Each structure stands twice: as C-alpha cells, then as structure tokens.
Amino acid sequence: MSVRRVALLTAGGFAPCLSSAVGGLIERYTEVAPDVEIIAYQYGYHGLLTGTKVVIDDEARAKAGVLHDFGGSPIGNSRVKLTNAKNLVERGLVKEGDDPLKVAAEQLRADGVDVLHTIGGDDTNTTAADLAAYLEDNGYHMTVVGLPKTIDNDIVPIRQSLGAHTAADQASRFAQNIIGEHRSNPRMLIVHEVMGRHCGWLTAAAARDYHQWVAERPEWNPSAGLSKERWDVHAVFLPEMKLDLEGEAQRLRAVMDEIGNVNIFLSEGAGVPEIIAELEAKGEEVQRDPFGHVKLDTINPGQWFAKQFAELIGAEKVMVQKSGYFSRSAAANEQDLELIRTMVNLAVDSAFQDVSGVVGHDEENGDELTTIAFPRIAGGKAFDITQPWFTELMASLGQDVTPADTPAH
C-alpha cells in the first residue's frame, strides 16, 4: 500500500505509554519510510473535530527518542465520544444537526490521511474503525491501526495493554510512602484506592508488587517498632470478588487488635453496585459521564469502604489515598518500553500492508502478537481471580476469594 500521510491520535485517560508510543511511531516511520509525512491531532478526537493538528517536522523526528523518558501525552488527550452528539454540541465541538462521525471523517479526508494510528482503549479504537468504515462507504480508503492503552488491562482479547505494567509499579511505589503513615496514630486504617472501574487487574498487580517489595526488604527491626507485618497488605478488594463485609471486618479486626493498623488495597470499582443501591435508596442522583459511566469520584468508593470498615474494626484514624493520577501519568518502565517497541513495529508493518485493527497479543489465539480485527475488540475484560499468582497472594494474606455474583458496572 502506498502511504503518503500518517496521522497520530491519543485519546481517553492517560496511561504510562502514550508519550513513548508516539515517540516510537515517529522513530519507526522515520527509520523505514522517512518520506512519509506525519501529523498529530491535538487532544485526541477533540482536535480531529476542530481540525487542530501539528506536522511532525525534522526536529521532532530527530528528538523523538526523548518522548520515551516522559509520561503524559505530548499531543494531548480528551474524553470525546463521537456518538454523543448532544454533549459535543454543548461543548461547541460540532454544530446543532451535524453528525460528529461525518465531521471527523471529512476532516481526515480533507487532511489526506492514508493511515490513522490511534493510541487508546476500546472506545478510542473502535471509534476509529467507525470513521474508516464511513470513509470507505463514501469512496475514501483509510487504514486504521490502533495500539491498546489502558492501565486497567481490560481490553478483550488482548493479553497485556500498554501502560498497565508501569501503572502497577507506580501504585506500589505510591503505597511505599503512604503506608508509612500507619504509625501516625494508634489503630490506623489506610485505604489505598487504585483505578479500575470494571477490572481489578491493576489493584491486584499493585498489591502483588507492593507485597513483594515488603518481602524483599533485607532487614526489619521489630524491637524498635519497624515491623514487616505492619507494613504489609492486609486486604485486597476487586470488582470481580464478592464483598463479604462482615466476614472481612471480623478478620481485619483481629489484625487491628494484634498489630495496631490495617492496610487495604481497593479497586475503585469494588462494591460499586452496593454503593449505587445505597445512594439511590436514599433518593440521591448518581452522576454519569458522556460515556454513561458512573462518575466514581462523586460516589467515592474509598471513603465508603473506609467508613464501613472504620466502625467495624475499631479504627481511631482513617486515611484514604488514591494513586491513580500519580500512576497513570508516569513514564513507561522497561517492561512497557519493550512491549511498546514490539507493538509499534507491528503497527507500522500493518499500516504498509493495509491491515486495520488493534495490535496486541491475542489471548484467543495462543497469545500471538497480531493485528486483531476491530469487531473482536471490546472493553470491560474481567480480571481472572483464579490465576495462581493472585490466589497465592490472597492465601498469604489469609483472605478468602469468592467470585462476585454479577460483574460490577
């Protein structure tokens, strides 16, 4: 396939891979096809709708490697859903009566884009597929190759999304400071709330990494009060697990009585059905974003859990800390940098072969790294709580693991 102009776009929430993925795509095209022009839409679909873009010039190409050292997105993100016309009209991104999909597609046509690389979650990538389909139906061919970005690691059927390894590592680092607060008061309860609306992978991986960090400390000094038991994780709660509030409170009360503090790793999606039911029973409105997702910061799962457990386990002081923004804007770690490199190489190869889809290791086909067709891409993949590394972690904490009756949404 002849490729003259490539466009890049990052969208949705941040993840520790966006800057590096943009840098990697620029480097790879410069290496294998330096004559291909590269443009980048600013702030994701926001920039596509408004036609706001930059051309990646020679200086940007020469310094593309610098992007691997930073988090965030150099070309900007936004949360824009092209099928929510009402919201886009209210934000001034399209005019009343306009079809946002058509506006975006016509911008791509006007800019002469042959290949669109989207770096985002399932919504970002499947929306790009819709744009390509619209253009195809209207006599313009465009290849779309997406890269999977979610710190939740919840894209079907992709084994490992970009940025998730780093986010877990950063959440562990966050906890290493926050849990140091456990001696700031007698009978201290610390709740570390981790991002993960539907999927508990990030919370589980962060707890595993932190637990391993505690285990690897070469020495402790219990006689001076520096106790491994006080620093460790004592409970993990995920959306995929049934919430046994009374049973866990009884277990954690014993921990509190024995060592004087309790440390909980909580996925922000855990217990959400129970919280929503409680709020709606009181007649309170549950706010939702343009995608229809419950605004978790408005129902505040961490505070809800802390309130429930504080009374039941006899906590004198409670601290709730969220690691999400600390984790999601970090620079990619070595694991993610290698994953980005392999995925970027395949993404560029797929572009020249005119193969559209999302690059990833296909769990339904032997974990082969391939470009997966868009119709097979979906969000909300549940974390498998039967995985050995997770069951071993939970067994070491003395916590039972029972699957939730229904998925949390």
C-alpha positions in Angstrom: 0.0 0.0 0.0 1.2 3.5 -0.8 1.3 5.6 2.3 1.9 9.4 2.0 0.5 10.8 5.2 0.0 9.3 8.6 -1.9 10.8 11.5 -1.4 10.1 15.2 -4.1 10.5 17.9 -4.1 9.7 21.6 -7.4 9.6 23.5 -9.2 8.8 26.7 -7.5 8.9 30.1 -3.7 8.9 30.4 -1.6 5.8 30.7 2.2 5.4 31.1 2.7 4.6 27.4 1.3 7.4 25.4 4.4 9.6 25.1 6.6 6.6 24.4 4.2 5.1 21.8 4.0 8.5 20.0 7.8 8.6 20.0 8.1 5.0 18.9 5.8 5.5 15.9 7.7 8.7 14.8 11.0 6.8 15.1 9.8 3.7 13.2 8.4 5.7 10.3 11.5 7.8 10.2 13.6 4.6 10.1 11.7 2.7 7.4 9.9 5.4 5.4 11.4 8.8 6.1 9.4 10.4 3.2 6.0 9.6 4.9 4.5 12.8 6.3 3.3 12.5 9.9 0.7 14.8 11.5 -0.7 14.6 15.1 -4.2 15.7 16.1 -4.1 17.7 19.3 -6.2 16.4 22.2 -7.5 13.3 20.5 -10.9 13.4 18.9 -11.3 17.0 20.1 -8.5 18.0 17.7 -9.9 15.9 14.9 -13.3 17.6 15.2 -11.8 21.0 15.2 -9.0 20.3 12.7 -6.3 21.2 15.2 -3.1 19.4 14.3 0.6 19.8 14.1 3.1 18.5 11.5 5.9 16.3 12.9 8.9 18.2 11.4 12.5 17.2 11.1 13.4 18.5 14.6 10.5 16.5 16.1 11.7 13.4 14.3 15.3 13.8 15.4 14.3 14.2 19.0 11.5 11.6 19.1 13.5 9.4 21.4 13.2 11.9 24.2 9.5 11.1 24.4 10.3 7.7 25.9 11.6 9.5 29.1 8.2 11.2 29.9 4.7 10.3 30.9 1.5 12.0 29.8 0.8 12.7 26.1 2.8 15.2 24.1 -0.1 15.5 21.6 -2.8 15.7 24.2 -5.9 13.7 25.2 -9.6 14.4 25.8 -12.7 12.4 26.5 -14.8 12.8 23.4 -17.4 10.3 22.3 -18.3 10.9 18.7 -21.7 9.2 19.1 -22.8 11.6 21.8 -23.8 14.5 19.6 -25.7 16.3 22.3 -22.6 16.5 24.5 -20.4 17.7 21.6 -22.9 20.4 20.6 -22.9 21.6 24.3 -19.1 21.7 24.2 -19.0 23.7 20.9 -17.2 20.9 19.0 -19.9 20.4 16.4 -22.9 22.4 15.3 -26.5 21.5 16.0 -27.7 18.9 13.5 -24.2 17.8 12.5 -23.2 14.2 12.6 -19.9 14.2 14.6 -18.8 11.0 12.8 -19.1 12.7 9.5 -17.4 15.9 10.7 -14.4 13.8 11.9 -14.3 11.7 8.8 -14.4 14.6 6.5 -11.5 16.2 8.4 -9.4 13.1 7.8 -10.4 13.2 4.1 -9.5 16.9 3.9 -6.1 16.2 5.5 -5.4 13.4 3.1 -4.7 10.9 5.8 -3.9 7.4 4.5 -3.2 5.8 7.9 -4.6 6.7 11.3 -2.8 5.4 14.4 -5.0 5.6 17.5 -3.5 5.0 20.9 -6.3 4.4 23.4 -8.8 2.0 24.9 -11.6 0.1 23.2 -13.8 3.2 22.7 -10.9 5.1 21.0 -10.0 2.3 18.7 -13.5 1.1 17.7 -14.5 4.7 17.0 -11.5 5.0 14.7 -12.8 1.9 12.9 -16.2 3.5 12.5 -14.5 6.5 10.9 -12.7 4.3 8.4 -15.9 2.5 7.6 -17.7 5.8 7.0 -14.9 6.9 4.7 -14.9 3.6 2.8 -18.6 3.9 2.2 -18.0 7.4 0.8 -15.3 6.5 -1.6 -12.2 7.1 0.5 -9.9 4.3 1.8 -8.0 4.7 5.1 -6.2 2.2 7.2 -6.6 2.3 10.9 -4.1 0.6 13.2 -4.6 1.1 17.0 -2.4 0.5 20.0 -4.1 -0.7 23.2 -3.8 1.7 26.1 -5.5 1.0 29.5 -3.9 0.9 32.9 -6.7 -1.5 33.9 -5.5 -4.1 31.4 -9.2 -4.7 30.4 -9.3 -4.9 26.6 -10.7 -8.1 25.1 -9.0 -10.2 23.7 -5.6 -8.5 24.4 -3.4 -10.2 27.0 -1.5 -7.1 28.1 -2.4 -3.5 27.3 0.3 -0.8 27.2 1.0 1.1 30.4 -0.5 -1.4 32.8 2.8 -2.8 34.0 4.1 0.7 34.8 0.9 1.7 36.5 1.1 -1.2 38.8 4.7 -0.5 39.6 3.9 3.2 40.3 0.9 2.3 42.5 3.3 0.1 44.6 5.8 3.0 44.9 2.9 5.3 46.0 2.0 2.8 48.6 5.5 2.6 49.9 5.2 6.2 51.1 1.5 6.2 52.0 1.6 3.1 54.2 4.5 4.6 56.1 1.7 6.6 57.7 0.5 3.6 59.6 2.3 4.7 62.8 0.9 8.2 62.7 -1.9 7.2 65.1 -3.0 4.2 67.1 -5.4 1.9 65.4 -4.8 3.3 62.0 -6.8 2.3 58.8 -5.2 3.1 55.5 -7.2 2.6 52.3 -5.2 2.7 49.0 -7.8 3.3 46.2 -6.5 2.2 42.8 -8.0 2.9 39.4 -10.1 0.1 37.9 -13.8 0.6 37.1 -14.7 -2.9 35.9 -11.4 -4.7 36.2 -9.3 -5.4 39.3 -6.1 -6.3 37.4 -4.3 -3.1 38.4 -5.2 -3.3 42.0 -4.2 -6.9 42.2 -0.9 -6.3 40.4 -0.1 -3.3 42.5 -0.8 -5.3 45.7 1.4 -8.1 44.4 4.2 -5.7 43.6 3.9 -3.9 47.0 3.7 -7.2 48.9 6.9 -8.4 47.0 8.6 -5.1 47.9 7.9 -5.7 51.6 9.1 -9.3 51.3 12.3 -8.3 49.7 13.4 -5.8 52.4 16.7 -7.3 53.7 16.1 -6.4 57.3 13.4 -5.3 59.7 13.7 -4.1 63.3 10.6 -5.3 65.3 12.2 -4.4 68.6 12.4 -0.8 67.5 8.8 -0.9 66.1 9.8 -1.5 62.4 7.5 -4.4 61.7 7.1 -6.3 58.4 3.5 -7.2 59.5 2.5 -3.6 60.0 3.9 -2.6 56.5 2.3 -5.4 54.6 -1.0 -5.6 52.7 -3.8 -6.9 54.8 -6.7 -7.0 52.3 -7.5 -6.6 48.6 -10.9 -5.8 47.2 -11.7 -6.1 43.5 -14.9 -5.8 41.4 -14.6 -9.5 40.5 -14.8 -10.6 44.1 -17.9 -11.0 46.3 -17.9 -8.4 49.1 -18.1 -10.1 52.4 -18.1 -7.0 54.6 -18.9 -8.7 57.9 -16.5 -11.6 57.4 -13.7 -9.4 56.3 -14.3 -7.0 59.2 -14.0 -9.8 61.7 -10.7 -10.9 60.2 -9.3 -7.4 59.9 -10.5 -6.5 63.5 -8.2 -9.3 64.7 -5.3 -7.8 62.6 -6.0 -4.3 64.1 -6.1 -5.7 67.6 -2.8 -7.6 67.1 -0.6 -5.1 65.3 -2.4 -1.7 65.6 -3.1 -0.9 61.9 -4.8 -2.3 58.7 -3.7 -1.6 55.1 -6.3 -2.2 52.3 -5.8 -2.1 48.5 -9.1 -1.2 47.0 -10.1 -1.2 43.3 -12.3 1.9 42.7 -14.9 -0.4 41.1 -15.2 -2.8 44.0 -18.5 -2.6 45.8 -19.9 0.0 43.4 -23.3 -1.9 42.9 -23.8 -1.8 46.7 -22.8 1.9 46.9 -25.2 2.8 44.0 -28.0 0.9 45.5 -27.5 2.7 48.9 -27.4 6.1 47.2 -30.5 5.5 45.1 -32.4 4.1 48.0 -31.8 7.5 49.7 -33.2 9.2 46.6 -29.8 10.6 45.5 -28.9 11.0 41.9 -25.9 9.0 40.6 -23.9 11.1 38.1 -22.6 9.7 34.9 -20.1 10.9 32.2 -20.7 11.2 28.4 -19.9 7.5 28.0 -22.6 6.6 30.5 -20.1 5.5 33.2 -20.8 6.3 36.8 -18.6 9.2 38.0 -16.7 7.3 40.6 -15.2 10.4 42.2 -18.8 11.5 43.0 -19.7 8.3 44.9 -16.1 8.0 46.3 -15.7 4.2 46.8 -12.6 4.6 49.0 -14.4 6.8 51.5 -17.4 4.5 51.5 -15.3 1.4 52.3 -13.3 3.4 54.9 -16.5 4.4 56.6 -17.8 0.9 56.7 -14.6 -0.7 58.0 -13.6 2.0 60.4 -16.5 1.3 62.7 -16.4 -2.4 62.3 -12.7 -2.8 63.1 -12.5 -0.1 65.6 -10.2 2.3 63.7 -9.3 5.6 65.5 -7.9 7.3 62.4 -8.6 6.7 58.8 -6.6 7.7 55.7 -7.9 7.2 52.1 -5.3 7.9 49.4 -5.7 7.5 45.6 -2.7 6.6 43.4 -4.5 6.9 40.0 -3.1 10.2 38.8 0.3 9.5 40.3 0.4 6.2 38.3 -1.2 7.0 35.0 1.0 9.9 34.0 4.3 8.2 34.7 6.9 7.4 32.1 6.9 3.8 30.8 9.1 1.3 32.7 11.4 -1.2 31.0 8.6 -3.8 30.6 6.3 -1.4 28.9 9.1 0.1 26.8 9.8 -3.4 25.3 6.1 -4.0 24.8 5.7 -0.6 23.1 8.6 -1.3 20.8 7.3 -4.7 19.6 3.8 -3.3 19.1 4.9 -0.2 17.3 6.9 -2.2 14.9 4.0 -4.4 14.0 1.6 -1.4 13.8 3.8 0.2 11.2 4.2 -3.0 9.3 0.4 -3.4 9.3 -0.1 0.1 8.0 2.0 -0.7 4.9 0.2 -4.0 4.5 -3.2 -2.2 4.7 -4.3 -4.3 7.7 -6.6 -2.5 10.1 -7.2 -3.5 13.7 -5.6 -3.2 17.1 -2.2 -4.6 17.8 -1.9 -7.0 20.7 -1.2 -10.5 22.0 -4.4 -12.4 21.1 -5.5 -14.4 24.1 -7.9 -16.4 22.0 -5.2 -17.5 19.6 -2.3 -18.6 21.6 -1.2 -15.1 22.7 0.1 -14.4 19.2 1.2 -10.8 18.6 -1.0 -9.8 15.7 -3.3 -7.0 14.5 -6.7 -8.0 15.8 -9.8 -7.1 13.8 -11.9 -4.3 15.3 -15.1 -6.3 15.6 -13.3 -8.6 18.2 -12.2 -5.6 20.3 -14.2 -4.9 23.5 -13.7 -3.3 26.8 -14.5 -4.4 30.4 -12.5 -7.6 30.4 -12.7 -9.1 33.9 -9.6 -10.0 35.8 -9.3 -13.7 36.3 -9.1 -14.1 40.1 -8.2 -17.8 39.8 -4.7 -17.0 38.4 -2.1 -18.7 40.6 -0.1 -15.5 41.4 -3.3 -13.9 42.7 -4.6 -16.9 44.7 -1.1 -17.2 46.2 -1.1 -13.6 47.2 -4.6 -13.8 48.8 -3.7 -17.0 50.6 -0.7 -15.3 52.1 -3.0 -12.5 53.4 -5.4 -15.1 54.8 -8.2 -13.7 52.7 -10.9 -15.8 51.0 -11.6 -15.2 47.3 -15.2 -15.7 46.2 -16.3 -14.6 42.7 -18.9 -11.8 42.6 -22.4 -12.8 41.8 -22.6 -10.3 38.9 -20.0 -8.1 37.3 -19.7 -4.5 38.7 -20.7 -1.7 36.4 
